[in-house]
């Protein structure tokens, strides 16, 4: 799922997904 993207953005996205769950 992670494609051409900075690790910082992926980390932020992961945190948002965790909050949504």
BAPA-814175 format. One line per 8 residues: number of its first residue (from 1); their letters; for each residue x, y, z of C-alpha. Coordinates in steps of 0.1 Angstrom, whole numbers, plus 5000, padded with zeros to 4 digits. Each point is the difference from the previous one (the first is absolute). Layout:
BAPA-814175
NUM	A	X Y Z; ...
***
This chain:
BAPA-814175
1	XXXXXXXX	5000 5000 5000; 5030 5023 5006; 5010 5015 4967; 5024 5028 4991; 4995 5019 5033; 5021 5015 5028; 5003 4979 5032; 4987 5030 5019
9	XXXXXXXX	4968 5001 4979; 4996 4963 5003; 5005 5002 5038; 4974 5028 5003; 4976 4980 4978; 5005 4969 5022; 4992 5020 5031; 4968 5014 4984
17	XXXXX	4990 4965 4989; 5006 4987 5036; 4978 5028 5014; 4972 4991 4975; 5001 4964 5010
***
